[in-house]
Amino acid sequence: MLSSNRNSKYKSFFMKTELTFSMIKPDAVERHITGKINAMIEEAGFSIVAQKLIRITYEQAQKFYDVHKEKPFYADLCKYISSGAVVVQVLKKENAIADYRKLMGATNPEQAEEGTIRKKYAISIDQNSIHGSDAPETAQREISFFFSDIELVGC
């Protein structure tokens, strides 16, 4: 068994690298701040292993946000996401899902911590500039919704 000093020394060797999904939403794309958001992502230690600028149809938005179909904000969310271009991405890092959730900040930018993407760039709770996966299963579903395996570089 490894000693605690040695264990902490090799901790990063045993940590699992994860993939997570990210979407830079229409409000951020329209304001031309995708580069600034990408800089924050990369400065936080993430690698962008896939990225593309697309326009999601309302029908695609309905399928993507299917888990929210019974919630009162579902129709507005689908309308908003399909209102303009978005940047969809796959990010790679140890602890990617949890770390990206922290980097994004609270959904409501008024409650987001300083230094988070939403605190810095979100307009409102509805136009909060960024989306990220909340669990490994969600990340896998969201990544495969927009990307094929051949588009994931460096995984």
C-alpha positions in Angstrom: 0.0 0.0 0.0 1.2 3.5 -0.8 2.1 5.9 2.0 0.0 9.0 2.3 2.8 11.2 0.9 3.5 8.9 -1.9 -0.3 8.5 -2.5 -0.7 12.2 -2.9 2.4 12.4 -5.1 0.8 10.0 -7.5 -2.8 11.1 -7.1 -2.9 12.7 -10.6 -1.7 9.4 -12.1 -4.8 7.6 -10.9 -7.4 10.4 -11.5 -9.8 9.8 -14.4 -9.8 12.1 -17.3 -13.4 12.9 -18.3 -15.2 14.5 -21.3 -18.0 16.9 -20.8 -20.3 18.8 -23.2 -20.4 22.6 -23.5 -22.6 24.9 -25.5 -22.0 28.6 -25.9 -25.5 29.9 -26.2 -27.0 32.4 -28.7 -26.6 35.5 -26.5 -22.9 35.0 -26.2 -22.3 34.1 -29.9 -24.3 37.2 -30.9 -22.2 39.4 -28.7 -19.0 37.9 -30.2 -17.6 36.7 -26.8 -17.0 33.0 -27.7 -13.2 33.6 -27.8 -13.3 35.2 -24.3 -15.3 32.2 -23.0 -12.9 29.8 -24.7 -10.0 31.6 -23.1 -11.6 31.1 -19.6 -12.2 27.4 -20.4 -8.6 26.8 -21.5 -7.1 28.9 -18.6 -9.0 26.6 -16.3 -7.1 23.6 -17.7 -9.6 22.2 -20.1 -8.7 21.0 -23.6 -11.2 21.7 -26.3 -11.2 18.4 -28.2 -14.2 19.2 -30.5 -15.9 22.4 -31.5 -18.3 23.7 -34.1 -20.6 26.6 -34.8 -24.1 25.5 -35.7 -27.7 26.6 -35.8 -30.1 24.3 -33.9 -33.6 24.0 -35.2 -36.5 24.2 -32.9 -37.2 20.5 -33.4 -33.5 19.6 -32.5 -33.8 21.8 -29.4 -36.9 19.9 -28.4 -35.0 16.6 -28.7 -31.9 17.9 -26.9 -33.9 19.3 -24.0 -36.3 16.4 -23.9 -35.5 15.9 -20.2 -37.2 19.2 -19.4 -40.3 18.8 -21.5 -42.6 18.7 -18.5 -41.1 21.9 -17.0 -42.7 25.3 -17.5 -39.6 26.8 -19.2 -39.2 24.1 -21.8 -40.9 25.9 -24.8 -39.0 29.2 -24.1 -35.7 27.4 -23.7 -36.2 25.6 -27.1 -37.2 28.9 -28.7 -34.1 30.6 -27.3 -31.6 27.9 -28.2 -32.9 27.8 -31.7 -32.9 31.7 -32.0 -29.3 32.0 -33.3 -26.0 30.3 -33.7 -24.4 28.3 -30.9 -21.0 26.8 -30.4 -21.1 23.2 -29.3 -17.9 21.7 -27.7 -16.4 18.7 -26.1 -14.1 19.5 -23.2 -11.5 17.2 -21.7 -9.9 17.4 -18.2 -9.6 15.4 -15.0 -12.9 15.9 -13.1 -14.3 17.7 -16.2 -17.9 17.6 -15.4 -17.7 19.0 -11.8 -15.0 21.4 -12.7 -16.9 22.8 -15.6 -20.1 23.2 -13.6 -18.0 25.3 -11.1 -16.4 27.4 -13.9 -19.9 28.1 -15.4 -21.3 29.3 -12.1 -24.9 29.3 -10.9 -27.7 29.4 -13.5 -28.8 32.7 -12.2 -25.9 35.1 -12.8 -26.9 37.2 -9.8 -26.1 34.2 -7.7 -22.9 33.1 -9.5 -19.6 33.4 -7.9 -17.0 36.0 -9.1 -14.7 34.6 -11.7 -17.3 32.3 -13.3 -18.4 32.5 -16.9 -22.0 33.3 -16.0 -21.1 36.0 -13.5 -18.9 37.7 -16.1 -20.9 37.2 -19.3 -24.5 36.1 -18.6 -27.3 38.7 -19.3 -30.0 37.0 -17.2 -31.1 33.6 -15.9 -32.6 32.9 -19.3 -29.7 34.3 -21.4 -27.0 32.8 -19.3 -24.5 32.3 -22.1 -23.4 28.7 -21.4 -24.6 25.2 -20.9 -22.7 22.2 -19.5 -23.4 18.6 -18.7 -24.4 17.8 -15.2 -23.5 14.1 -15.0 -21.5 11.4 -16.9 -24.6 10.0 -18.5 -25.8 13.4 -19.6 -22.3 14.3 -21.0 -22.3 11.1 -23.1 -25.8 11.7 -24.4 -25.2 15.4 -25.2 -21.8 14.8 -26.9 -23.2 12.0 -29.1 -26.2 14.3 -30.0 -23.8 16.7 -31.8 -20.6 14.8 -32.5 -19.4 11.6 -34.1 -16.4 9.7 -32.7 -14.3 10.9 -35.7 -14.8 14.6 -34.6 -13.4 14.0 -31.1 -9.7 14.8 -31.4 -7.2 13.9 -28.7 -9.5 11.7 -26.6 
